[in-house]
Amino acid sequence: MALTYLQSLQKGLKSLFESDPRVILLGEDVLDPYGGAFKVTTGLSTLYPDRVLTTPISEAAITGIGAGLALRGNVPIIEIMFGDFLTLCADQLVNHAAKFPLMYSNVLCPLIIRTPMGGGRGYGPTHSQSIEKMFFGLPGLKIIAPSHFHSPGRTLQKIVQAEQGPVIFIESKLLYGERLQEASPGFVFDVVKDETGYETTIVQNFSVGEVDVALIAYGGATRHLPNLLRELAIDEIRVVAIFPECIDPFPQDLLVQYTANPGRIVIVDEGHDGFNWATGVAACLYEKLWGRLQAPIRIVASEREIIPTSHTQENEMLVTKEKIEAAILEVISWE
């Protein structure tokens, strides 16, 4: 049976600690028996008490210390308990860690910031956001957000091996308990290394015929899609779904390759609507596919409102399977 998203992360972290003595982990409440708010670090502090360090409640301090450790040759993995709190460490991350390798010769800052994003658990306005768009386009900073169509633990290992500057590594709260997706009857899987150096998973819900619509999503937004793709297949709506794990920079060439035909595109983004990842991807595709699109690109994102605690109200404003399906039907119907 496939690992869960959480188990993949736990396995990846354990393997990193076993194989690379440079790896250090810092964060709030990461020690056993608690093992982190979402249990990703469970067991690590027992095995490596000198390399798993609990910290005061200060995201700015955690990030600043992590940047210093990275400058001294370590590979610190810091845990920010909720992605909403990235705002508290923006100065250390944006004005220091990301800039050091660009400002000074022979300076590396391989800092990894792990943090969960997204709503759906009733945590309210300050613990449920997807605010990664605040960090897009910044020099020297990468953002990676694997879905359960990837292996997040393996991706984390690749970051440690490959990156020399800071990376925000986004995990999805609602994917922790989900099994990693695998090829199955009716699903055609293709995992490719894209131009960012990371993997993009391409899934088709059909094996014969021409694609009707291309669907692009990342991270937690993919949790809606396995059942939806199967339901659409029953209705003979052929979808190619593209899931990049590196979202900044994103794999422009690959997205163009898979969306040019059919020229009908839906982009899903769990962040608030407006000036988000989806609009950036759409702008790129409009430029590169102008004249080949068969319909306006449709974006599905969360409403531009604070996220309520009530599950009913939360569901109304966040991305849902039904909203994605409606967008797909809309672009297919465009003439």
C-alpha positions as CSV (number, residue, x, y, z in Angstrom):
1,M,0.0,0.0,0.0
2,A,1.3,3.5,-0.9
3,L,2.6,5.7,1.8
4,T,0.6,8.7,3.0
5,Y,1.8,12.2,2.3
6,L,2.8,12.5,6.0
7,Q,4.6,9.1,6.0
8,S,6.6,10.2,2.9
9,L,7.7,13.3,4.6
10,Q,8.7,11.4,7.8
11,K,10.6,8.9,5.7
12,G,12.4,11.6,3.7
13,L,13.5,13.5,6.8
14,K,14.7,10.4,8.5
15,S,16.7,9.4,5.5
16,L,18.3,12.9,5.3
17,F,19.4,12.7,8.9
18,E,20.9,9.3,8.4
19,S,22.8,10.3,5.3
20,D,23.8,13.9,5.7
21,P,25.3,15.2,9.0
22,R,24.9,18.8,7.8
23,V,21.1,18.6,8.2
24,I,19.7,20.3,11.3
25,L,16.0,20.8,12.2
26,L,14.6,23.7,14.2
27,G,11.1,24.7,15.1
28,E,8.5,25.1,17.8
29,D,7.3,21.9,19.5
30,V,9.2,19.6,17.2
31,L,10.6,17.4,20.0
32,D,9.1,14.1,21.0
33,P,6.6,13.1,22.2
34,Y,4.7,15.9,20.4
35,G,6.7,15.7,17.2
36,G,5.3,18.9,15.6
37,A,1.8,20.3,15.2
38,F,1.2,17.9,12.3
39,K,3.6,15.1,13.5
40,V,6.0,15.4,10.6
41,T,9.0,15.4,12.9
42,T,7.9,12.5,15.1
43,G,10.8,10.3,16.2
44,L,13.6,12.6,14.9
45,S,14.5,14.2,18.2
46,T,14.8,10.8,19.9
47,L,17.2,9.5,17.2
48,Y,19.1,12.8,16.8
49,P,18.8,14.9,20.0
50,D,21.7,17.1,19.1
51,R,20.4,18.0,15.6
52,V,16.7,18.5,16.3
53,L,16.3,21.8,18.3
54,T,13.2,23.2,19.8
55,T,12.9,27.0,19.8
56,P,11.0,29.9,21.4
57,I,7.9,31.2,19.7
58,S,9.6,33.6,17.4
59,E,9.5,32.9,13.7
60,A,11.9,35.7,13.0
61,A,14.4,34.2,15.4
62,I,14.0,30.7,13.9
63,T,14.6,32.0,10.4
64,G,17.5,34.2,11.3
65,I,19.2,31.4,13.2
66,G,18.5,29.1,10.3
67,A,20.1,31.5,7.8
68,G,23.2,31.8,10.1
69,L,23.6,28.0,10.3
70,A,23.2,27.8,6.5
71,L,26.0,30.4,6.0
72,R,28.3,28.3,8.2
73,G,27.9,25.2,6.1
74,N,24.9,23.4,7.6
75,V,21.6,22.6,5.9
76,P,19.0,23.8,8.3
77,I,15.4,22.7,7.8
78,I,13.2,25.0,9.8
79,E,9.5,24.4,10.6
80,I,7.1,27.3,10.6
81,M,4.1,25.8,12.3
82,F,1.5,27.5,10.1
83,G,2.2,29.1,6.7
84,D,0.3,32.2,7.9
85,F,3.3,33.0,10.1
86,L,5.7,33.4,7.2
87,T,4.8,37.1,7.5
88,L,6.7,37.1,10.8
89,C,10.0,36.0,9.2
90,A,9.7,37.8,5.9
91,D,12.6,40.2,6.7
92,Q,15.0,37.5,7.5
93,L,14.0,35.5,4.5
94,V,13.5,38.1,1.8
95,N,16.1,40.7,2.8
96,H,18.8,38.4,4.1
97,A,18.7,34.7,3.3
98,A,17.6,35.1,-0.3
99,K,20.0,38.0,-1.0
100,F,23.3,36.7,0.6
101,P,24.3,34.4,-2.3
102,L,23.5,37.1,-4.8
103,M,25.3,39.9,-3.0
104,Y,28.5,38.1,-2.0
105,S,31.0,35.9,-3.8
106,N,31.2,32.2,-2.8
107,V,28.4,32.5,-0.2
108,L,25.7,29.8,0.0
109,C,22.6,29.8,2.1
110,P,20.8,26.4,1.7
111,L,17.9,27.2,4.1
112,I,14.7,25.1,3.8
113,I,11.5,26.5,5.3
114,R,8.9,23.8,5.7
115,T,5.4,25.1,6.4
116,P,1.8,23.8,6.0
117,M,-0.7,25.9,4.0
118,G,-4.4,25.9,3.4
119,G,-7.8,25.8,5.0
120,G,-10.5,23.2,5.3
121,R,-9.9,22.3,9.0
122,G,-11.8,25.1,10.7
123,Y,-8.7,26.8,12.0
124,G,-10.0,30.3,11.3
125,P,-8.7,33.4,9.6
126,T,-5.0,33.4,10.9
127,H,-4.3,29.6,10.5
128,S,-5.9,28.7,7.2
129,Q,-4.5,30.9,4.5
130,S,-2.4,30.0,1.4
131,I,-0.2,33.1,1.3
132,E,2.6,31.8,-0.9
133,K,1.8,34.4,-3.5
134,M,3.4,37.0,-1.2
135,F,6.8,35.4,-2.0
136,F,6.5,34.8,-5.7
137,G,9.0,36.4,-8.1
138,L,11.7,37.2,-5.5
139,P,15.3,36.9,-6.6
140,G,17.1,34.0,-5.0
141,L,14.1,32.3,-3.5
142,K,12.4,29.1,-4.8
143,I,9.0,27.8,-3.8
144,I,8.2,24.1,-4.0
145,A,4.8,22.6,-3.2
146,P,4.5,18.9,-3.9
147,S,1.0,17.3,-4.2
148,H,0.0,13.7,-3.4
149,F,0.7,13.0,-7.0
150,H,4.4,13.4,-6.0
151,S,6.6,11.9,-3.4
152,P,7.1,14.9,-1.0
153,G,9.8,13.1,1.1
154,R,11.9,12.4,-2.0
155,T,11.4,16.0,-3.1
156,L,12.7,17.2,0.2
157,Q,15.8,15.0,-0.2
158,K,16.4,16.5,-3.7
159,I,16.2,20.1,-2.3
160,V,18.9,19.3,0.2
161,Q,21.1,17.7,-2.5
162,A,20.5,20.4,-5.2
163,E,19.8,23.8,-3.7
164,Q,22.3,26.4,-2.6
165,G,19.8,29.1,-1.7
166,P,16.7,29.3,0.4
167,V,13.5,27.3,-0.5
168,I,10.0,27.6,0.9
169,F,8.7,24.0,1.0
170,I,4.9,24.1,1.2
171,E,2.9,21.2,2.7
172,S,-0.8,20.8,2.6
173,K,-2.7,20.3,5.9
174,L,-5.4,18.3,4.1
175,L,-3.0,16.0,2.3
176,Y,-1.1,14.7,5.3
177,G,-3.5,11.8,5.7
178,E,-3.9,11.1,2.0
179,R,-2.3,8.2,0.2
180,L,0.2,9.1,-2.5
181,Q,-1.5,8.6,-5.9
182,E,-0.4,5.8,-8.2
183,A,-1.3,4.7,-11.7
184,S,-4.6,2.8,-11.8
185,P,-7.1,1.6,-14.4
186,G,-8.3,4.6,-16.4
187,F,-5.5,6.8,-15.2
188,V,-2.4,7.3,-17.4
189,F,0.5,8.6,-15.3
190,D,3.6,10.3,-16.6
191,V,6.2,11.8,-14.3
192,V,8.7,14.0,-16.0
193,K,11.7,16.1,-14.9
194,D,10.8,19.6,-16.1
195,E,13.0,22.6,-16.9
196,T,13.1,23.6,-13.2
197,G,14.9,20.4,-12.3
198,Y,12.0,19.1,-10.4
199,E,9.1,16.8,-11.3
200,T,5.8,17.5,-12.9
201,T,3.2,14.7,-12.9
202,I,0.9,14.5,-15.9
203,V,-2.3,12.5,-15.4
204,Q,-4.9,11.6,-18.1
205,N,-8.3,10.2,-17.3
206,F,-8.4,8.5,-20.7
207,S,-6.2,6.3,-22.9
208,V,-7.8,6.8,-26.3
209,G,-8.9,9.9,-28.0
210,E,-8.0,13.6,-28.0
211,V,-7.9,15.7,-24.9
212,D,-10.8,18.1,-24.3
213,V,-9.4,20.3,-21.5
214,A,-6.1,20.9,-19.7
215,L,-6.2,21.3,-15.9
216,I,-3.3,22.8,-14.0
217,A,-3.0,22.7,-10.2
218,Y,-0.4,22.3,-7.4
219,G,-0.2,21.3,-3.8
220,G,-3.4,20.8,-1.8
221,A,-5.7,21.7,-4.7
222,T,-5.0,18.2,-6.1
223,R,-6.9,16.5,-3.3
224,H,-10.2,17.2,-5.2
225,L,-9.0,15.7,-8.4
226,P,-8.8,11.9,-8.3
227,N,-12.5,11.4,-7.9
228,L,-13.4,14.3,-10.2
229,L,-11.2,13.0,-13.0
230,R,-12.9,9.6,-12.7
231,E,-16.4,11.1,-12.8
232,L,-15.5,13.2,-15.8
233,A,-14.2,10.1,-17.6
234,I,-17.6,8.4,-17.1
235,D,-19.1,11.4,-18.9
236,E,-16.4,11.1,-21.7
237,I,-14.8,14.4,-20.8
238,R,-11.1,13.8,-21.5
239,V,-8.8,15.7,-19.2
240,V,-5.0,16.1,-19.0
241,A,-4.1,17.3,-15.5
242,I,-0.6,18.9,-15.0
243,F,0.8,19.1,-11.4
244,P,4.2,20.8,-11.1
245,E,5.9,20.6,-7.7
246,C,8.2,23.6,-8.3
247,I,5.9,26.6,-8.6
248,D,8.4,29.4,-8.6
249,P,9.9,29.2,-11.1
250,F,7.2,27.2,-12.8
251,P,7.9,25.0,-15.8
252,Q,6.6,27.3,-18.6
253,D,7.8,25.1,-21.5
254,L,6.2,22.0,-20.2
255,L,2.9,23.8,-19.4
256,V,2.8,25.2,-23.0
257,Q,3.5,21.7,-24.4
258,Y,0.5,20.1,-22.6
259,T,-2.0,22.9,-22.9
260,A,-1.5,24.0,-26.6
261,N,-3.8,21.2,-27.6
262,P,-6.7,21.4,-26.6
263,G,-6.3,25.2,-26.0
264,R,-9.0,25.0,-23.3
265,I,-7.4,25.5,-19.8
266,V,-8.5,25.6,-16.2
267,I,-6.0,26.7,-13.5
268,V,-6.6,25.9,-9.8
269,D,-5.1,27.9,-7.0
270,E,-6.0,27.6,-3.3
271,G,-4.8,31.1,-2.6
272,H,-7.1,34.1,-2.6
273,D,-8.4,35.2,-6.0
274,G,-6.4,38.0,-7.7
275,F,-2.6,38.5,-8.3
276,N,-1.9,34.9,-7.5
277,W,0.0,31.9,-9.0
278,A,-2.8,31.1,-11.3
279,T,-2.9,34.6,-12.8
280,G,0.9,34.5,-13.4
281,V,0.6,31.1,-15.2
282,A,-2.4,32.4,-17.2
283,A,-0.5,35.5,-18.3
284,C,2.4,33.3,-19.5
285,L,0.1,31.0,-21.4
286,Y,-1.9,33.8,-23.0
287,E,1.4,35.2,-24.3
288,K,2.8,31.9,-25.6
289,L,-0.5,30.5,-26.9
290,W,-2.1,33.6,-28.4
291,G,-4.2,32.6,-31.4
292,R,-4.3,28.9,-30.4
293,L,-6.6,29.1,-27.4
294,Q,-10.2,27.9,-28.0
295,A,-11.6,29.6,-24.9
296,P,-10.6,32.1,-22.2
297,I,-8.5,30.6,-19.5
298,R,-10.6,29.9,-16.4
299,I,-9.1,30.4,-12.9
300,V,-10.5,28.7,-9.8
301,A,-9.3,30.3,-6.6
302,S,-10.6,31.0,-3.1
303,E,-12.8,34.0,-2.5
304,R,-11.0,37.2,-1.6
305,E,-12.4,37.1,2.0
306,I,-11.0,36.2,5.3
307,I,-11.3,32.4,6.0
308,P,-14.0,31.7,8.6
309,T,-13.9,29.1,11.3
310,S,-17.3,27.6,10.4
311,H,-16.9,24.6,8.1
312,T,-20.0,25.5,6.1
313,Q,-18.9,29.1,5.5
314,E,-15.3,27.9,4.9
315,N,-16.4,25.5,2.2
316,E,-18.3,28.3,0.5
317,M,-15.2,30.5,0.0
318,L,-12.5,27.9,-0.6
319,V,-11.8,25.9,-3.7
320,T,-14.0,22.8,-4.0
321,K,-14.5,19.9,-6.4
322,E,-17.8,21.3,-7.6
323,K,-16.2,24.7,-8.5
324,I,-13.5,23.0,-10.5
325,E,-16.0,20.9,-12.3
326,A,-18.1,23.9,-13.2
327,A,-15.0,25.7,-14.6
328,I,-14.2,22.6,-16.7
329,L,-17.7,22.4,-18.1
330,E,-17.6,26.2,-18.8
331,V,-14.5,26.1,-21.0
332,I,-15.6,23.0,-22.8
333,S,-18.9,24.7,-23.7
334,W,-17.2,27.9,-25.0
335,E,-17.7,28.5,-28.7
